[in-house]
Amino acid sequence: MDIQFRYAQHPTEDTLRAVADLYDVYGIRRVRLNQSDRTVLVEYDATRLSSAVVFQLLRCAGLSVTEQISPFAPASAPAPAPAANKDPAA
């Protein structure tokens, strides 16, 4: 399963090393940082870990994780119905 988080501060060298060490955690398959977007994508085994545990692992590694990003685009609101043309002359 993939989960993506946004983080606030750019990681330090020590934080990057600690994030790389997450590969040693049983159930973590891949960790990808996108420093330009300040996001981290984690592929993990959902039978071994929960999203809350992944969040805590990233925080313990020193990454300033702030929120989970939904994998789905937000649904757009339906367009309002056109107003009926009420012509007083009709």
BAPADO-781039 format. One record per residue (C-alpha): y, x, z; residue number from 1. Coordinates in pm, whole numbers. Example, Ala and Ser with C-alpha at 12.3 -4.5 7.8 and 13.67 -1.06 7.14 Angstrom:
2
MIKOL      yy      xx      zz  seq
MIKOL    -450    1230     780    1
MIKOL    -106    1367     714    2
This chain:
90
MIKOL      yy      xx      zz  seq
MIKOL       0       0       0    1
MIKOL     352     120     -73    2
MIKOL     650      73     155    3
MIKOL    1006     189     102    4
MIKOL    1276     256     357    5
MIKOL    1643     348     341    6
MIKOL    1774     628     561    7
MIKOL    2127     710     677    8
MIKOL    2162    1088     694    9
MIKOL    2036    1352     457   10
MIKOL    1735    1528     613   11
MIKOL    1757    1882     746   12
MIKOL    1507    2155     658   13
MIKOL    1319    2087     984   14
MIKOL    1305    1716     906   15
MIKOL    1171    1785     557   16
MIKOL     896    2001     706   17
MIKOL     810    1730     959   18
MIKOL     799    1466     684   19
MIKOL     569    1693     483   20
MIKOL     343    1716     788   21
MIKOL     290    1339     768   22
MIKOL      20    1416     510   23
MIKOL    -190    1526     808   24
MIKOL    -180    1172     950   25
MIKOL    -499     986     863   26
MIKOL    -394     700     635   27
MIKOL     -81     853     483   28
MIKOL    -144     916     115   29
MIKOL     196    1007     -29   30
MIKOL     557    1049      84   31
MIKOL     841    1070    -166   32
MIKOL    1204    1121     -73   33
MIKOL    1479    1018    -312   34
MIKOL    1777    1199    -168   35
MIKOL    2028    1058    -418   36
MIKOL    1939     697    -320   37
MIKOL    1860     791      42   38
MIKOL    1523     623      25   39
MIKOL    1171     724     116   40
MIKOL     860     575     -41   41
MIKOL     537     600     155   42
MIKOL     195     515      20   43
MIKOL     -42     442     307   44
MIKOL    -375     284     388   45
MIKOL    -295     -59     532   46
MIKOL    -638     -79     694   47
MIKOL    -549     224     907   48
MIKOL    -172     188     962   49
MIKOL      89     -86     979   50
MIKOL     441     -78     837   51
MIKOL     575     -52    1193   52
MIKOL     363     258    1256   53
MIKOL     484     417     929   54
MIKOL     843     342    1034   55
MIKOL     787     510    1371   56
MIKOL     618     812    1212   57
MIKOL     922     865     989   58
MIKOL    1158     827    1285   59
MIKOL     953    1072    1493   60
MIKOL     969    1320    1205   61
MIKOL    1348    1307    1238   62
MIKOL    1431    1091     938   63
MIKOL    1713     847    1018   64
MIKOL    1532     542     882   65
MIKOL    1750     231     902   66
MIKOL    1577     -49     713   67
MIKOL    1280    -145     503   68
MIKOL    1357    -221     141   69
MIKOL    1178    -519      -8   70
MIKOL     950    -432    -300   71
MIKOL    1060    -753    -469   72
MIKOL    1397    -827    -624   73
MIKOL    1584   -1103    -442   74
MIKOL    1543   -1441    -603   75
MIKOL    1850   -1551    -790   76
MIKOL    2013   -1874    -687   77
MIKOL    1981   -2157    -937   78
MIKOL    2291   -2227   -1143   79
MIKOL    2492   -2527   -1025   80
MIKOL    2453   -2843   -1230   81
MIKOL    2742   -2907   -1469   82
MIKOL    2995   -3158   -1342   83
MIKOL    2993   -3496   -1515   84
MIKOL    3284   -3545   -1749   85
MIKOL    3486   -3827   -1599   86
MIKOL    3747   -3916   -1856   87
MIKOL    3973   -4192   -1724   88
MIKOL    4046   -4307   -2083   89
MIKOL    3679   -4390   -2149   90
